[in-house]
Amino acid sequence: MLGGLKRIGRGAVIKSFFAVLIIVLFSNYARSQDVVKIDDKVPQHMFSYGEIESLPDPNNNITFADVQKPEFSARFKKSTTFTPKYYNIKSYFWYKFKIKESTKSKRHWLLEFFDQTLNDIVLYVPDTNHTFRVYKYGYKYDFAQREYKHKNFTLDLSNKSDTVATYYVKIKATQAANVLIVLRDIHWFIEYALSEYLIFGLFFGMILIFSLYNFLMFIAVRQSRYLYYVLYNLSVGFYEMCQDGIAFQYLWPNTPFLNQYSVGTAVFLSSIFGLLFTSNFLYLKTKAPRLYKVIIALIVLRCLYFIGCLIDQRLFTYKILEFIPLVFAFYAGCYILKKGFKAARFFCGRVCVFAHWFYSKDITVF
């Protein structure tokens, strides 16, 4: 009887031991960071979820030596979204990710940072001698400092070993951003880059053609609505250039401080000229005097807000406020359509398309 109890006791202890061991092993696995392996069959890979971890540095007092210490390493948190979102523009952020290199790879690999609105990127790349090479990218540096003359921030990888290499990145942005880091081989990069620049050329070409046509109409009939539509189209094109980094590459490559104001200024101009076009195209001054007064008030308030943005650049981040003039423009179009102005239906459709395009480009706005 006693021996049976002892055997049961030993069995329970053994089962408990293995249960605890499994829990410990699983918890360690859950805490460990996912490693991205270089594979010639996978030409590109975006770091997401458990493959990239972040650590806020609100006072900018965490050094690179600190983040390598075990106590700081444990404070890094895995991304809870597909890619990390940079919301707190008052804080610096540290990120780290791991790459399993492969000497058997026959391709040339590089890292690419997609979001061109990142102000300061300090990348620490592990070297073969257990040291790190430091690279600096971002909107605050001249375009000529980039390794590749491309709108995105791009870096070559050495890939000379079969070890797991840990990369560290320190980022500061002046507006909400997406931390999009992609591992690509050079063939894929060249193919997509050529296609992307071709699409940009077609888009900006269409903007210029529409603008030229409406400018000729303005010269012919002398109606201000055509001029406002030209300025609105050019503002939309300017916003696209600033948002995608094309403006920095081709318009002011040696004047990086303009990047802090370019996107916000483009949004301001498109909003103002959009409201002016709304007022003139819908004949609000004669068909809806109250709506006309509201639109004038919105223009004045938008100008005052832009002045505030120039004083405090953080105000540029609240792009959700642009939803107000869009809603008003749509309401005005519906109101005038109800009064019998058939052309207003096309205007309402245009407003919806623009709203979808504007907010889908910046997924961090909400």
C-alpha positions in Angstrom: 0.0 0.0 0.0 2.7 2.4 1.0 4.9 1.4 -1.9 2.0 2.0 -4.3 1.5 5.5 -2.9 5.2 6.2 -3.3 5.0 5.0 -6.9 2.1 7.2 -7.5 3.9 10.1 -5.9 7.0 9.6 -8.0 4.9 9.4 -11.1 3.0 12.6 -10.3 6.3 14.4 -9.6 7.8 13.2 -12.9 4.7 14.3 -14.8 4.7 17.7 -13.1 8.4 18.1 -13.9 7.8 17.5 -17.6 4.8 19.8 -17.6 6.8 22.6 -16.0 9.7 21.9 -18.5 7.3 22.1 -21.5 5.8 25.4 -20.1 9.3 26.9 -19.7 10.4 25.8 -23.1 7.2 27.1 -24.7 7.5 30.5 -22.9 11.1 30.9 -24.0 10.0 30.1 -27.6 7.2 32.6 -27.4 9.5 35.3 -26.2 12.2 34.5 -28.8 12.2 36.7 -31.9 11.4 35.1 -35.2 14.3 34.9 -37.7 14.0 35.7 -41.3 16.1 33.3 -43.5 17.6 34.3 -46.8 16.2 32.1 -49.5 16.8 32.5 -53.2 13.3 31.1 -53.9 11.8 34.1 -51.9 12.9 37.3 -53.7 11.4 39.6 -51.2 10.1 39.6 -47.6 8.6 42.3 -45.4 9.4 42.1 -41.7 6.2 41.8 -39.7 4.7 40.7 -36.4 7.2 38.7 -34.4 10.0 39.3 -36.9 10.4 42.9 -35.8 10.5 44.2 -32.2 10.4 47.8 -30.9 11.4 49.7 -27.8 10.3 53.3 -27.2 13.0 55.8 -26.2 11.0 59.0 -25.3 13.9 60.9 -23.8 16.5 59.8 -26.4 18.8 58.5 -23.6 19.1 54.8 -24.6 22.4 54.2 -26.3 23.3 51.5 -28.8 25.4 49.8 -26.0 22.3 49.8 -23.8 20.0 48.0 -26.3 22.5 45.1 -26.6 22.3 44.4 -22.8 20.0 41.5 -21.7 17.9 43.8 -19.5 17.1 46.1 -22.4 16.7 43.2 -24.9 13.9 41.8 -22.7 12.0 45.1 -23.0 11.7 44.9 -26.8 8.1 44.0 -27.7 6.9 42.2 -30.9 4.8 44.1 -33.3 1.1 43.5 -32.7 0.2 44.7 -36.2 1.5 43.5 -39.5 4.1 46.3 -39.6 4.9 48.6 -36.7 3.1 51.9 -36.6 5.0 55.1 -35.6 2.4 57.2 -33.7 4.3 59.0 -30.9 6.2 61.6 -32.8 7.7 63.0 -29.6 9.7 59.8 -29.0 12.5 58.0 -30.6 12.0 54.3 -31.2 14.5 51.4 -31.4 13.7 48.4 -33.6 15.5 45.1 -34.1 15.2 42.2 -36.4 17.2 39.1 -37.2 18.4 37.7 -40.5 19.7 34.1 -41.1 22.4 34.7 -43.7 23.4 32.1 -46.2 26.7 31.8 -48.1 25.0 29.4 -50.5 22.8 32.2 -51.8 23.7 33.2 -55.4 21.8 36.5 -55.2 22.7 40.0 -54.1 20.5 41.1 -51.2 19.6 44.5 -49.8 17.4 46.1 -47.1 14.8 48.7 -48.1 12.9 51.2 -45.9 9.7 52.1 -47.6 8.3 55.1 -45.7 10.0 58.2 -47.1 8.6 60.5 -44.3 11.0 59.1 -41.7 13.2 62.0 -40.6 16.1 60.1 -39.1 17.1 56.5 -39.5 20.3 55.1 -37.8 20.9 51.6 -38.9 23.4 49.3 -37.0 24.6 46.5 -39.3 26.6 43.6 -37.7 30.1 43.0 -39.1 32.2 39.9 -39.3 34.4 41.0 -36.4 31.5 41.3 -33.8 31.3 45.0 -34.5 28.7 47.1 -36.1 28.8 49.5 -39.1 26.6 52.6 -38.7 24.5 54.0 -41.6 22.4 57.1 -41.5 19.4 57.8 -43.7 16.3 60.0 -43.5 14.7 63.1 -44.7 17.1 65.3 -42.8 20.1 64.2 -44.9 21.0 65.3 -48.4 19.8 62.9 -51.1 23.3 62.5 -52.4 24.3 60.6 -49.2 22.2 57.6 -50.2 23.9 54.4 -51.3 21.2 54.0 -54.1 19.8 57.1 -55.8 16.3 55.8 -55.2 13.3 57.4 -53.4 13.4 54.7 -50.7 16.2 54.2 -48.2 18.2 51.2 -49.4 21.3 49.4 -48.1 23.4 46.5 -49.5 23.9 43.4 -47.3 27.2 41.6 -47.2 25.8 38.1 -46.5 29.2 36.5 -46.0 28.4 33.9 -43.3 25.8 31.4 -42.3 25.1 33.0 -38.9 22.0 34.7 -37.5 22.7 38.5 -37.6 20.8 41.0 -35.4 20.1 44.4 -36.9 19.2 47.5 -34.8 17.5 50.6 -36.1 16.8 53.9 -34.3 14.1 56.0 -35.9 12.7 59.5 -35.4 9.8 60.8 -37.4 8.0 64.2 -37.4 4.7 62.7 -38.4 2.8 59.4 -38.1 4.5 56.7 -40.2 4.7 53.0 -41.1 8.0 51.2 -40.3 8.1 49.1 -43.5 11.4 47.2 -43.8 11.8 44.8 -46.7 14.5 42.2 -47.5 14.9 42.0 -51.3 17.3 40.6 -53.9 18.7 43.1 -56.4 16.9 41.6 -59.4 13.5 42.0 -57.8 14.4 45.5 -56.7 15.4 46.7 -60.1 12.3 45.1 -61.8 9.9 46.7 -59.3 11.7 50.1 -59.2 11.6 50.5 -63.0 7.9 49.6 -63.1 7.2 52.0 -60.2 9.0 55.0 -61.8 7.2 54.2 -65.1 3.8 54.4 -63.3 4.9 57.7 -61.6 5.7 59.1 -65.0 2.3 58.2 -66.4 0.5 59.6 -63.3 2.3 62.9 -63.3 2.0 63.1 -67.1 -1.7 62.8 -66.8 -1.8 65.5 -64.1 0.2 67.9 -66.4 -2.1 67.1 -69.4 -5.3 67.8 -67.4 -3.8 71.0 -66.0 -2.7 72.2 -69.4 -6.1 71.5 -71.0 -7.9 73.4 -68.2 -5.4 76.3 -68.3 -6.2 76.7 -72.0 -9.9 76.6 -71.2 -9.3 79.4 -68.7 -7.5 81.5 -71.3 -10.3 80.9 -73.8 -13.4 81.6 -71.6 -11.8 83.5 -68.6 -13.8 81.6 -66.0 -11.9 81.2 -62.7 -13.2 77.7 -62.0 -10.8 76.4 -64.7 -7.9 78.1 -63.0 -8.8 76.8 -59.6 -9.1 73.3 -61.1 -5.6 73.6 -62.6 -4.2 74.7 -59.2 -6.1 71.9 -57.5 -4.7 69.3 -59.9 -1.2 70.6 -59.5 -1.5 70.5 -55.7 -2.7 66.9 -55.8 0.3 66.0 -58.0 2.6 67.9 -55.7 1.3 66.0 -52.7 1.9 62.7 -54.4 5.5 63.7 -55.2 6.1 64.8 -51.6 4.5 61.7 -50.1 6.5 59.3 -52.3 9.8 61.0 -52.1 9.9 62.0 -55.7 9.9 65.7 -54.9 13.0 65.4 -52.7 14.8 63.4 -55.3 14.2 65.7 -58.2 13.2 69.1 -56.9 15.3 69.9 -53.7 17.8 67.0 -53.2 20.3 69.4 -51.4 17.7 71.1 -49.2 16.4 68.4 -46.9 14.8 70.8 -44.4 12.0 71.5 -46.9 10.8 67.9 -46.4 9.5 68.9 -43.0 6.9 71.2 -44.6 6.4 69.8 -48.1 3.6 67.2 -47.4 1.7 69.5 -45.1 2.0 72.4 -47.6 0.7 70.2 -50.4 -2.3 69.1 -48.3 -3.0 72.7 -47.5 -2.9 73.9 -51.1 -5.1 71.0 -52.3 -7.6 71.8 -49.6 -7.8 75.5 -50.3 -8.0 75.2 -54.1 -10.4 72.3 -53.8 -12.7 74.5 -51.7 -12.4 77.4 -54.2 -13.2 75.1 -57.1 -16.2 73.8 -55.1 -17.6 77.3 -54.6 -17.1 78.3 -58.2 -18.2 75.1 -59.9 -21.4 74.7 -57.9 -22.2 78.5 -58.1 -22.6 78.6 -54.3 -22.5 82.4 -54.2 -25.8 82.6 -56.1 -27.4 79.2 -55.6 -26.6 78.7 -51.9 -25.4 81.9 -50.2 -25.2 80.3 -46.8 -23.0 77.5 -48.0 -20.9 80.1 -49.7 -20.3 81.9 -46.4 -19.4 78.6 -44.8 -16.9 77.8 -47.4 -15.2 81.2 -47.0 -15.1 80.5 -43.2 -13.5 77.1 -43.8 -10.8 78.7 -46.0 -10.0 81.3 -43.4 -9.8 78.7 -40.6 -7.7 76.4 -42.8 -5.2 79.2 -43.5 -5.0 80.0 -39.7 -4.4 76.3 -39.0 -1.6 76.2 -41.6 0.1 79.1 -39.9 -0.1 77.1 -36.7 1.4 74.1 -38.4 4.4 76.2 -39.5 4.9 77.2 -35.9 4.4 73.7 -34.5 5.1 71.0 -37.2 3.4 68.3 -35.1 0.0 69.8 -36.2 0.8 68.6 -39.7 0.1 65.0 -38.5 -3.6 65.6 -37.9 -4.6 64.8 -41.5 -8.0 63.6 -40.3 -9.0 67.2 -40.1 -9.0 67.3 -43.9 -12.1 65.2 -43.7 -14.1 68.3 -42.7 -13.7 70.2 -46.1 -14.3 66.9 -47.9 -17.6 66.3 -46.1 -18.6 69.9 -46.7 -17.8 69.7 -50.4 -19.8 66.5 -50.8 -22.7 67.9 -48.9 -22.6 71.1 -51.1 -22.6 68.9 -54.2 -25.6 66.9 -53.1 -27.4 70.0 -52.1 -26.9 71.7 -55.5 -27.7 68.4 -57.3 -31.0 68.3 -55.5 -31.7 71.8 -56.7 -31.4 70.6 -60.3 -27.8 71.2 -61.3 -27.0 67.9 -63.0 -23.2 68.4 -63.3 -23.0 68.2 -59.5 -23.3 64.4 -59.7 -19.9 64.2 -61.3 -18.5 66.6 -58.7 -19.8 64.3 -55.9 -18.2 61.3 -57.5 -14.9 63.1 -57.8 -15.0 64.0 -54.1 -15.6 60.4 -53.1 -12.7 59.2 -55.3 -10.3 61.8 -53.9 -11.3 61.0 -50.3 -10.6 57.3 -50.9 -7.3 58.0 -52.6 -6.1 60.5 -50.0 -6.8 58.4 -46.9 -5.9 55.0 -48.4 -2.4 56.4 -49.1 -1.8 57.2 -45.5 -3.1 54.2 -43.5 -1.7 55.8 -40.3 -4.1 58.7 -40.4 -6.7 56.8 -38.3 
